[in-house]
Amino acid sequence: MTAPTGRLLLLDTASLYFRAYFGVPDSVKAPDGTPVNAVRGLLDMIARLVADHRPTRLVACWDDDWRPAFRVDAIPSYKAHRVAEERTGGDLEEIPDTLAPQVPVIAEVLKAFGIARLGAPGYEADDVIGTLVARERDKPAGQRDAIDVITGDRDLFQLVDDEAHVRVLYTVRGIKDLEVVDQARLAERYSVQTGQGYADMAVLRGDPSDGLPGVPGIGEKTAAVLVHRYGSLEGILAARDAGDKGLTATQLRRLTEAADYLRVAPGVVQVAPDAPVEKVDDRLPKTPVDPEALVALAERWGLSSSVKRVVDVLAS
């Protein structure tokens, strides 16, 4: 296994600023009284992540569309329960009133630092992450960086790949105590051997939080057993179609009745490896690219201490 040349941190940014919003008191406000708890919390997270993991590159991955049409067209219930209201031009996610105004501030601060922020029209941050991982995997072995995906979303476990040095740092216990998810952890926790195996299990199991019904009657444990036995979702469906004796009569019936779902679900669950993500310089800056703008933002929004923490860790 060729050693990586550096380390790329991919931030599931919305996952992190939601965590920051609910983890930092809303009494943290700008001089004009506007809450900035999510901004402060995210900056402190970035400072901690850079200090702990010393990446050479970092990308704040962005949701340009949190409910993409191609997923909704395939499974209309996808994230349907998160829709607050429908307006001309698309659906709106239910975001707390005091969080929504902080998101543009986050974007401005990242720009002033020179930290890459990337989205893709019609795609989620998960797809941006999946595309950047695929691009890194496509490089010659001696030119690849190790990749850490920082997220609170288990969907991204599908990207775990020890050979390609891709792991997920899961925020279930908070940013100070991230759970390292590699193939050994997938095997220990979910009884699947690979990231793709996790995705196949997730298709079968479903995910109520994302509006994915799964195959009724097949939970996580049974899904993992089937993936292990037949190697993949494709193998499971081939066994179903062949009436394989390894499937019980009930499993065979359930898989057959869910045929329409199983035909489209993989395209919904799998993150896109080829989203139209811009190619930019994602090297972590040593100093802010626009220090004057950064100072102005820090003063306007009361972010001086958090901005200083990021500035100091970048320079160290």
N, C-alpha and C positions, 0 to 999 in steps of 0.2 A: 504494500500500500504506500503510494507516494505521499510524502508529507506535504501539507498545504503550505503555501507561501505567506499567507497572512490570514486575517480573520474579518469576515463580513457580518455585521449585525443588521438584521432585517427586523424593523419594528412594525408590529401590527398596531399602528398608531391609535386608531379609535379604541381598540381594546385597552390600551394603556391610559388614554386620557379619560375614558369612562371610569377606570379603576381609580385614577387620581381624583376625579370629581367626587366620587363617593368616599374616598379615603382621607381627603383633606377637608377640614371644616370650611363651610361656605362663609365663615366670618373672615376668611382671608380675602381681602378686597383691595382694589386699586384706590388711589387717593380720591377718586370721584365716587367711590362707593360701589363700583362694579365688581362682582365676584370674579376672582382670578385663581380660584383654588385648583382648577384643572390645569391651567397653564403652569402654575408654580409646581404642582405635583409632577407633571410630565417632565419639566426641566430637571427637577431633582432626580427623577428616575433615570434620565439620560446621563446625568453626572455620575450616578451610582453604577450604571451599566458600563460606561466607558472606563471608570476606575477599576471595576472588578474584572472586566474581560479584555480590555486593551485592544479593541478592534483597530484595524487599519482602514476599514471602510465602514460606512453606516448609511442606511437608507430608512427614512421615515415613510413607510408605505401607506397609501391613502385610499379611502373609499371614494372614488368618483361616482360610483353607483352602488349603494348597499344592497339593492334588490334587482339585479340585472334582468333584462327582459328575456334573455335566453334561458335563464333558470325558471322564471315565472311561467313562460310559455310551456316548458316541459312539465312542471309541477306547480299549478296555480296556488297551492297552499304555501309555497315557499315564503317564509317570513311574513305571511299574511297577517298574523296576529300582532305584528309590530307596526303595522301601518296606522298612523294616527288619523290621517284623512287623505282623501284623494283630491288632487287639484289638476288642472290642465297642465300637462308637462310631466306628470309622473306622481309617484307616491312619496310621502314624507315619513321618515322614521320618527318615532316618538322620542324626542330628545328633550331633556329637562330645559325649561325656559332659561335658566341661568347658565347652562352649559353651551347652548348654541352660539351665543355671542363670543365665547372664548375660543372657538375653533379657528376663526380667521386670525386671531391674535397669535395662536400657536403657529400658524403658517407663516406669519410675518416674522416672528422671532427665529424660527428655523432658517428662513431665508437670510436674515441678517447674520446669523452664525455661519452660513455657508454649508449647512447640513442638508444633504440631498433629500428632497421630498417628491415622491413619485406616485402618480395615479395613472389610470387608463380609462378613457371614456367607455361607459357601458360595462365596467368591471369593478369587482370588489378588491379591497386590499389583499385578500387571500390570493387572488389571481395575480396581482402584482408580485407578491412574494413567490408564488409558484413559477412565474415567468423568470424572475431573477435567479431563482435556484436552478432552473433548467439551463439558463445561459451559462451559469458557472459550471455546471456539469459538462457542458459541451466543450469547455476549454480543454486543451491538452493537460494530462494529469499533473505535470510539473508546474502549471501556471494557475492552478485552482487555489482559491482561498477556502478555508474552513468557513462554514456558515452556521450562525446561531440565529434562530427565529424566536423572537420574544413575543409571546402572545398568551392570552387567557382562553384561547379558542382551540378546543381539541381537534377540530377539523384539520388543522395544520399538522397533526401527527402523521398524516399521510406522506409528508415530505421527508420524514426521517430516513436517513441512508448512511450507515456507518462507512461504507466504502467511499462515498463521495464527501465524507466529513460534514454531513448535514444533521443537526440535532435541533430540538425544540427546547427552549427554556420557558417552562410553563409557570404562569404567575399565580397558581392556585394558592400558594402560601405567601404571596406578596413578592415585591421586587427584591427584598433583602434576602429572601430564601427561595430562590427559583428551583423548581423541580426539573432536573435534567432528564429529558426524554430522548433516549437512544433506542437502538433495536433491543438491547437487553431489557430495558424498562418496558417496552411494548410487550415483549414475551412474558415478563413477570406480571404485569398489570392486566393485560388484555388477551394473553395467550395467542398473539399473532407475532409473526417473525419479522415482518417488514412494514414499511410505511404503506405500501400498496395493499398489504393484507389488512391493515387498519381501515383503509378506505373501503375495501370490499365488505368488511364486517359492518362498517357504518351504513352502507347501503342497505344491508339486510336488517340491521337493528333499527334504523331510522333515528330521527332526532326531533322530538317535539318542540324544542326551543327554536328550531329552524323551520318548523312546519313540514318535516319529512316524515311520512307515515311509517316507512319501513314495511317489512312483511309481517302482517298481523300474526301474533303467536310465536314469532322468532325473536327472542331477546338477545342480549349481548353474548351470553355464554354459548347458546346454541349456534349463533352466527359464527363465533370464533371456532367452535368445533367443526363446523362445516367448511370454513375456510382452510383450516388445518388439514382436514381429510381430503379435500379436493383441490387444494392448492391456490385457488382463486375463485372469484365470482363466476368467471367464464367456465371454470371446471364444474362448479356447482350447477350451473344452468345446463351444461352438457349432460351431467348426471341426471338432472330432472327430466330432460327430454328423452333420455335413454331408459328411464324408469329404473335407475340404479337401485340395487337391493340395499345399499348402504343408507338410503333415505327411508325413514319410516313412512307409512301411508299418510300420516298427518302432515309430515314435512313436505311430502310430494304434492299433496293437495294444496297446501298453503303457498308453495312456490309457484304452482300452476295458476292459482287464482290471482297471484300478484304479478303475473307476466307483464301486464301493461306498465305497471310501476317499475319493474326491474329492467324494462327496455330503456327507460329514459333516466332513471335515477343516477346511474354512473356519471352521466354528463352534468348532473347537478352537483353531485358530491365532489367530484374531482375538481381540483383547482386548475385553472387554465395554465398551460405551460407556454403559451404564445400570445398573451395579451399585448396590445400595442403600447408597450411601455417605452418611453423615451430613453435613449442611452445618454447618460450624463457622467460627469466626473463625481464619483461617490466617495472619494478619499476623504477621510475625516480631517477637517482643517485643524491646523495647530493654533491659528488665531482667527477671530471673526473676520469674514470677508467685508463686512460693512459695519465697522465699529461705531460710527456716528449714529447710524440707524438703530443699532443695538442699544446704545446708551439712551437714545430718545425713547425707545420702547420700554426699557427698564424703568425710566423715570415716570413715564405716563401711566404705566400699569402697576407700579410698585413691585417690580420683579428684581430689584438690584441684587439681593442676596442669592437668589436662585441662578440668575445670570452669571454672577461671579463664580459660583460653584462650577458651572459648565466651563467658563473661560479658564479657570485654574486647572481643571482636569484635562482640558484639551492641550494646554501648554506643558503639562507635566510629562 
